Amino acid sequence: MITALPLRDYRDAIALDEPFPPLSPPAPARRLGVLTEMALRLLGEDPWVGRFALPRDLASRRNLLRSLLTVREPAPMAPELLAVLDALLGGERQQRSLINARSLPAPLTVWRGDITRLMCDAIVNAANDGLLGCFQPMHPCVDNAIHAVAGPRLRLDCHRIMAAQAAPEPTGIAKITRGYHLPAPYVLHTVGPIVRGKVLPAHSTALADSYRACLDLAAEVGRIRTLAFCGVSTGIFGFPKLPAARIAVSAVRDWLAAHPGRFERVVFTTFSDEDDLAYRELL
C-alpha cells in the first residue's frame, strides 16, 4: 500500500508559505511577441529541449513555446530564461479577463468558464498519478491548461513532492503547490478514479475522497478562503458527468456542514453544457 506524503513533509521544500517573487515584472502587451521569440531562442539552448524550427507567425510561435514547456522535463531553468518567461506569463495574465470568486453569489456555487481565469485562493487540478502535468502538447485537459498558465515552476514543485514521496500519487488524495502565474495563489492536485465501463461503488467512494481530501488540505492553509473545483475524473478518466456532479455536490455539502464558516466560497467550475446543467440542477 502506498503511503501518501503529508503536507508537513513537503511544505518547506516547495516554500509553500512564501510569496511568489517573479524574476521580471509583467510585460506590456506590445512586448509579448518579442518575449515569445526570446523564450524560444533561449529554449533552443536548454539541455532538456531538442532542436526545433522557429515558426514565422506569432500564434504558431506561442503554441510551440507552450508545447516545448509541456514536454520539458522538470529540471531547473537558466535564470535568464525564467526571467523572460516571468515577464511573458505575467504580461499575458494582465491581458486576460479574470473573474473574482467573491463576486459569485452564494457560498456554494457554479461558474462556467476557464478555471485558470478564476481569481480565488486555490483551484483544484485533476492530475494523473505522476502529478507532473500532462506531457502531451496542446492536449485539452485541465491539467495541461493549469500548468501552461502557471509556468514551469509548478512542474518543478510537483517533481520535488513526488521525489520525496518516491511513489505514484494514490487515488483520492491531494497535494498542494503555489499557483505562480495563475490568478489563484495555490493549486490543489488530486487524482480521481479512472472509469472504463460501469461505475462501481469503489469509483464513487474514490471520487468523494478526492473532493474531501482537497477540502481537508485547503483547510490546513489559513490563507485559503475561496476554492474552485474542476470536474475531477470527468474528462479522459471517463467518469460520467451527472453522477460525478452528484457525488461532488454531496461530498462538498457534507464537508461544509461539518466545518461551518471555514470557506467563504466554494465554486464548481464547468466547461460544457452537460456539466453546467448537471451542477445547476443540483444546486
Backbone torsions as a table, in degrees:
resi	resn	phi	psi	omega
1	MET	NA	133.5	-179.5
2	ILE	-79.0	131.0	175.0
3	THR	-96.6	119.4	-178.7
4	ALA	-76.3	144.8	-179.0
5	LEU	-74.8	123.5	177.9
6	PRO	-75.6	161.1	-176.8
7	LEU	-56.7	-39.6	-176.7
8	ARG	-60.2	-23.2	-176.4
9	ASP	-89.3	-4.5	176.7
10	TYR	-136.7	-2.6	-175.6
11	ARG	-56.4	-49.1	-178.4
12	ASP	-73.1	-32.7	-177.0
13	ALA	-62.5	-29.3	179.1
14	ILE	-108.2	10.9	178.0
15	ALA	51.6	45.7	-172.8
16	LEU	-58.0	-34.5	-173.2
17	ASP	-93.8	5.6	178.1
18	GLU	-98.2	140.3	175.5
19	PRO	-61.7	147.5	178.9
20	PHE	-76.9	118.2	177.6
21	PRO	-103.3	98.3	177.9
22	PRO	-63.1	152.0	-179.8
23	LEU	-77.2	-20.0	179.2
24	SER	-137.3	147.4	175.3
25	PRO	-72.3	160.2	178.2
26	PRO	-56.6	139.5	-179.8
27	ALA	-89.9	150.2	174.8
28	PRO	-68.8	162.1	-175.1
29	ALA	-55.9	-36.8	-175.8
30	ARG	-66.9	-15.8	-177.0
31	ARG	-98.0	-7.3	-171.4
32	LEU	-66.0	-37.1	178.1
33	GLY	-65.0	-43.4	178.5
34	VAL	-62.8	-42.3	-179.3
35	LEU	-67.1	-34.8	176.3
36	THR	-61.2	-45.9	178.1
37	GLU	-63.9	-42.4	178.7
38	MET	-60.9	-43.3	-179.8
39	ALA	-62.8	-40.8	178.9
40	LEU	-65.7	-41.0	-180.0
41	ARG	-66.6	-37.1	177.0
42	LEU	-70.0	-36.4	175.9
43	LEU	-64.7	-29.4	176.2
44	GLY	-63.1	-20.0	177.3
45	GLU	-99.3	-1.9	-176.8
46	ASP	-77.1	131.3	-177.3
47	PRO	-67.7	-15.0	-178.2
48	TRP	-95.0	1.3	-178.2
49	VAL	-121.3	135.2	179.7
50	GLY	-80.6	-176.2	-179.1
51	ARG	-72.4	147.1	178.6
52	PHE	-154.9	157.0	177.2
53	ALA	-93.1	144.4	-178.5
54	LEU	-88.4	116.5	178.5
55	PRO	-65.2	162.8	-177.7
56	ARG	-85.6	-38.7	-174.1
57	ASP	-92.9	154.4	-172.4
58	LEU	-64.7	-43.1	-177.7
59	ALA	-60.7	-42.7	179.3
60	SER	-66.6	-36.4	177.8
61	ARG	-65.2	-40.9	-179.4
62	ARG	-67.6	-39.0	177.1
63	ASN	-65.8	-37.5	177.3
64	LEU	-64.9	-42.7	179.0
65	LEU	-61.1	-45.6	177.6
66	ARG	-59.8	-43.0	-178.3
67	SER	-64.5	-42.7	-179.9
68	LEU	-64.9	-39.3	177.3
69	LEU	-70.1	-27.0	177.5
70	THR	-68.3	-38.6	-176.0
71	VAL	-93.9	-10.4	-179.0
72	ARG	-68.2	136.5	178.9
73	GLU	-67.1	155.7	-179.8
74	PRO	-75.5	80.3	-180.0
75	ALA	-125.3	154.1	178.9
76	PRO	-57.4	149.0	179.4
77	MET	-108.8	155.1	173.7
78	ALA	-62.0	138.2	-179.3
79	PRO	-54.7	-35.6	179.8
80	GLU	-63.6	-42.7	178.7
81	LEU	-65.9	-44.0	178.5
82	LEU	-60.7	-39.4	-180.0
83	ALA	-63.9	-41.4	178.2
84	VAL	-65.4	-43.9	179.7
85	LEU	-65.3	-37.0	176.9
86	ASP	-61.9	-44.7	179.2
87	ALA	-64.3	-40.8	-179.2
88	LEU	-68.5	-52.7	-177.1
89	LEU	-67.3	-36.9	175.8
90	GLY	-65.3	-39.5	177.6
91	GLY	-66.4	-40.6	178.0
92	GLU	-64.5	-37.4	177.5
93	ARG	-60.8	-40.5	-179.9
94	GLN	-66.1	-23.4	-179.0
95	GLN	-87.9	-10.6	-175.7
96	ARG	-87.2	151.2	174.5
97	SER	-84.9	117.9	-175.3
98	LEU	-108.1	152.8	179.8
99	ILE	-119.0	127.9	178.4
100	ASN	-84.8	122.2	-178.1
101	ALA	-60.2	-29.9	-179.4
102	ARG	-70.4	-14.2	177.6
103	SER	-84.3	-9.1	-179.2
104	LEU	-80.6	145.0	-176.9
105	PRO	-75.6	147.8	172.4
106	ALA	73.6	143.1	178.8
107	PRO	-62.3	-32.6	177.1
108	LEU	-118.6	115.1	-169.0
109	THR	-145.9	173.0	177.2
110	VAL	-123.9	141.9	178.2
111	TRP	-139.7	131.8	-179.6
112	ARG	-97.5	123.7	178.9
113	GLY	160.7	-170.2	-178.6
114	ASP	-82.8	117.9	-175.4
115	ILE	-61.9	-23.0	179.2
116	THR	-76.0	-3.0	176.3
117	ARG	-101.4	0.0	-173.0
118	LEU	-91.8	121.4	176.7
119	MET	-85.0	100.6	175.4
120	CYS	-147.4	174.6	-174.9
121	ASP	-73.4	-30.3	179.2
122	ALA	-152.9	145.0	171.1
123	ILE	-120.0	157.1	-179.1
124	VAL	-102.8	132.0	177.0
125	ASN	-106.7	130.6	174.3
126	ALA	-84.6	100.2	-172.2
127	ALA	-98.0	170.0	169.2
128	ASN	-99.5	176.8	-172.1
129	ASP	-73.9	-7.2	172.2
130	GLY	-81.8	-22.9	175.8
131	LEU	62.4	15.4	-175.9
132	LEU	-104.1	6.5	-176.8
133	GLY	96.7	176.7	179.3
134	CYS	-90.0	129.4	-178.6
135	PHE	-97.0	16.6	178.8
136	GLN	-100.9	114.7	-177.1
137	PRO	-56.3	131.7	176.3
138	MET	62.2	17.4	177.3
139	HIS	-63.9	138.5	-172.6
140	PRO	-82.9	19.0	-178.8
141	CYS	-79.7	158.5	-179.6
142	VAL	-66.6	-31.7	178.3
143	ASP	-58.9	-46.8	179.2
144	ASN	-64.7	-43.5	-178.2
145	ALA	-62.1	-43.1	-177.8
146	ILE	-66.9	-44.8	179.6
147	HIS	-65.1	-36.6	-178.4
148	ALA	-64.6	-39.9	-178.2
149	VAL	-79.9	-38.0	-179.0
150	ALA	-67.2	-37.6	-177.6
151	GLY	101.1	172.0	-169.5
152	PRO	-68.4	-17.9	177.8
153	ARG	-63.3	-28.2	-179.6
154	LEU	-63.4	-45.8	178.7
155	ARG	-64.4	-37.3	179.7
156	LEU	-64.9	-40.5	176.1
157	ASP	-63.0	-44.5	178.6
158	CYS	-60.9	-37.9	178.3
159	HIS	-63.4	-41.6	178.6
160	ARG	-61.3	-41.8	179.1
161	ILE	-64.0	-46.4	-176.6
162	MET	-69.7	-32.8	176.6
163	ALA	-66.1	-37.9	178.1
164	ALA	-70.5	-36.0	179.5
165	GLN	-74.4	-33.6	177.2
166	ALA	57.9	35.2	177.9
167	ALA	-166.3	154.4	177.1
168	PRO	-58.7	155.3	179.3
169	GLU	-74.1	126.2	179.0
170	PRO	-68.6	157.0	173.8
171	THR	-70.7	142.0	174.9
172	GLY	83.2	12.6	179.3
173	ILE	-114.7	167.3	177.9
174	ALA	-136.9	149.3	171.3
175	LYS	-126.3	164.1	-179.5
176	ILE	-135.1	142.5	174.4
177	THR	-136.5	172.2	168.9
178	ARG	-72.6	162.1	-177.0
179	GLY	-97.2	-10.8	178.5
180	TYR	54.1	-112.3	-174.0
181	HIS	-85.6	2.6	171.8
182	LEU	-70.3	155.6	172.4
183	PRO	-71.0	-10.8	175.0
184	ALA	-96.3	126.2	-178.9
185	PRO	-66.2	-21.3	-177.0
186	TYR	-131.9	151.9	173.8
187	VAL	-126.9	128.3	172.6
188	LEU	-98.7	127.7	-177.8
189	HIS	-110.1	125.7	178.5
190	THR	-136.7	145.7	178.3
191	VAL	-104.2	112.6	178.1
192	GLY	-86.9	173.3	-179.8
193	PRO	-72.0	149.6	174.8
194	ILE	-97.8	126.4	-178.7
195	VAL	-113.7	122.2	175.1
196	ARG	-125.5	89.8	-176.3
197	GLY	109.5	-135.8	-175.4
198	LYS	-71.6	140.4	175.4
199	VAL	-77.1	119.5	-179.2
200	LEU	-95.7	160.0	177.0
201	PRO	-54.7	-35.2	179.3
202	ALA	-64.7	-34.5	176.8
203	HIS	-64.0	-45.3	-178.6
204	SER	-64.3	-41.4	178.8
205	THR	-63.5	-44.4	-178.7
206	ALA	-64.9	-37.9	179.8
207	LEU	-66.6	-44.7	176.4
208	ALA	-60.1	-38.6	177.7
209	ASP	-59.8	-40.1	179.6
210	SER	-60.9	-45.0	179.8
211	TYR	-65.6	-44.0	179.5
212	ARG	-65.6	-38.5	-179.7
213	ALA	-63.1	-39.7	178.0
214	CYS	-64.4	-42.6	179.1
215	LEU	-66.2	-42.7	178.8
216	ASP	-61.1	-44.8	-177.8
217	LEU	-69.2	-43.1	177.7
218	ALA	-59.9	-35.6	-179.7
219	ALA	-67.0	-20.0	177.4
220	GLU	-76.0	-15.8	-178.3
221	VAL	-107.1	108.1	-171.4
222	GLY	-59.1	-29.5	-176.9
223	ARG	-71.8	-17.0	-175.9
224	ILE	-83.7	111.2	177.7
225	ARG	-119.7	-18.6	176.8
226	THR	-127.2	140.0	-170.7
227	LEU	-144.0	136.7	179.5
228	ALA	-124.4	129.8	177.5
229	PHE	-98.2	141.8	163.1
230	CYS	-88.4	179.2	177.4
231	GLY	-83.1	87.2	-176.5
232	VAL	-59.8	129.5	174.2
233	SER	74.5	-1.4	-174.0
234	THR	-90.4	-2.1	177.1
235	GLY	-90.3	-119.8	-177.7
236	ILE	-69.4	-11.6	176.7
237	PHE	-78.3	-11.1	164.4
238	GLY	84.1	8.2	179.3
239	PHE	-74.0	125.3	179.9
240	PRO	-56.4	141.0	-168.2
241	LYS	-66.5	-45.3	-176.2
242	LEU	-66.7	-50.3	176.9
243	PRO	-63.1	-32.5	177.0
244	ALA	-64.6	-40.3	178.4
245	ALA	-64.7	-40.6	178.2
246	ARG	-60.3	-45.2	-179.8
247	ILE	-64.2	-43.4	-178.7
248	ALA	-61.7	-49.5	-177.7
249	VAL	-64.0	-42.7	-180.0
250	SER	-63.4	-45.7	-178.1
251	ALA	-64.2	-43.2	-178.0
252	VAL	-69.9	-42.9	178.4
253	ARG	-59.7	-44.4	179.8
254	ASP	-62.9	-40.8	-179.3
255	TRP	-65.3	-45.2	-179.0
256	LEU	-64.6	-35.8	177.9
257	ALA	-65.3	-32.8	179.6
258	ALA	-81.9	-15.1	-178.7
259	HIS	-133.1	63.0	-174.7
260	PRO	-61.0	134.6	176.1
261	GLY	82.5	-1.7	-176.9
262	ARG	-68.5	-39.5	179.8
263	PHE	-118.9	143.2	177.1
264	GLU	-79.5	-38.7	179.3
265	ARG	-141.9	136.6	166.2
266	VAL	-124.8	123.6	-171.8
267	VAL	-116.6	131.7	168.3
268	PHE	-95.0	114.7	178.7
269	THR	-92.2	137.9	-179.5
270	THR	-124.2	159.7	-177.2
271	PHE	-127.2	-33.0	-177.4
272	SER	-108.9	166.4	176.4
273	ASP	-58.7	-42.6	-177.0
274	GLU	-62.9	-45.3	177.1
275	ASP	-59.7	-49.1	-173.4
276	ASP	-62.7	-45.5	-179.9
277	LEU	-62.8	-39.8	-178.9
278	ALA	-60.9	-49.1	-177.6
279	TYR	-70.3	-37.5	-178.7
280	ARG	-67.8	-34.1	176.0
281	GLU	-67.0	-40.3	-177.6
282	LEU	-73.4	-30.0	-178.2
283	LEU	-98.0	NA	NA
